Amino acid sequence: MKSKIHTEEVVENKDRRFGQALHYYPCHIEDKDGNIVNALFTDDQINDAIKRADENPEDITEKSIWELIFGKK
C-alpha cells in the first residue's frame, strides 16, 4: 500500500460555519486514469477509517515487495 495521509499536515477551515470542523487533513486523490483531485478529511473521518481498518484487517492490502525489503516509507 502506498497511500498516505499525513496527520501533521493540517489546514484551518478559513470560512468555517457553525458546526463545521475547525481544521482538515488535506490530501490528493488520484483515480485510475491519473486524474488528481484535492480532498479534505475531518478528525472524525480519519478516526472512522482507522476503526474500520482495525475491524476489517482482511481488507487491508498486503505490503509491496519494496515495503518488505526497505520497510515503511
C-alpha positions as CSV (number, residue, x, y, z in Angstrom):
1,M,0.0,0.0,0.0
2,K,1.4,3.4,-0.9
3,S,-1.4,5.7,0.1
4,K,-0.7,8.2,2.9
5,I,-2.4,11.0,4.8
6,H,-0.1,12.9,7.0
7,T,-1.9,14.0,10.2
8,E,0.8,16.6,11.0
9,E,-0.3,18.4,7.8
10,V,-3.3,20.4,8.9
11,V,-5.2,23.3,7.3
12,E,-7.5,25.6,9.1
13,N,-11.1,25.9,8.0
14,K,-10.9,29.6,7.0
15,D,-14.6,30.2,6.2
16,R,-16.0,28.0,9.0
17,R,-19.7,27.9,9.5
18,F,-21.4,26.8,12.7
19,G,-21.0,23.0,13.3
20,Q,-18.1,22.6,10.8
21,A,-14.7,21.3,11.7
22,L,-12.0,23.7,12.9
23,H,-9.4,22.1,10.6
24,Y,-8.9,19.4,8.0
25,Y,-6.3,17.0,6.8
26,P,-5.6,17.6,3.1
27,C,-4.6,15.0,0.5
28,H,-4.6,14.4,-3.2
29,I,-6.6,11.5,-4.6
30,E,-5.6,10.0,-7.9
31,D,-8.1,7.9,-9.9
32,K,-7.2,5.0,-12.2
33,D,-6.9,7.5,-15.2
34,G,-4.3,9.6,-13.4
35,N,-6.7,12.5,-12.6
36,I,-5.8,14.2,-9.3
37,V,-8.4,15.9,-7.1
38,N,-8.0,17.6,-3.7
39,A,-9.7,16.2,-0.6
40,L,-10.1,17.3,3.0
41,F,-10.8,14.9,5.8
42,T,-12.0,15.7,9.3
43,D,-10.8,14.2,12.6
44,D,-13.9,12.1,12.7
45,Q,-13.5,10.8,9.2
46,I,-9.9,9.8,9.9
47,N,-10.8,8.1,13.2
48,D,-13.7,6.2,11.5
49,A,-11.4,5.0,8.8
50,I,-8.8,3.8,11.3
51,K,-11.6,2.0,13.3
52,R,-12.9,0.4,10.1
53,A,-9.4,-0.9,9.2
54,D,-9.0,-2.3,12.7
55,E,-12.3,-4.1,12.4
56,N,-11.6,-5.4,8.9
57,P,-7.9,-6.5,8.7
58,E,-8.7,-8.9,5.9
59,D,-9.5,-6.0,3.6
60,I,-6.1,-4.3,4.1
61,T,-3.7,-4.8,1.1
62,E,-0.5,-6.7,1.6
63,K,2.8,-4.8,1.7
64,S,4.5,-4.3,-1.6
65,I,7.9,-6.0,-2.3
66,W,9.6,-2.7,-1.7
67,E,8.0,-2.3,1.7
68,L,9.1,-5.8,2.6
69,I,12.7,-5.1,1.6
70,F,13.1,-1.5,2.7
71,G,10.4,-1.1,5.3
72,K,7.7,1.5,5.6
73,K,8.2,4.8,3.6
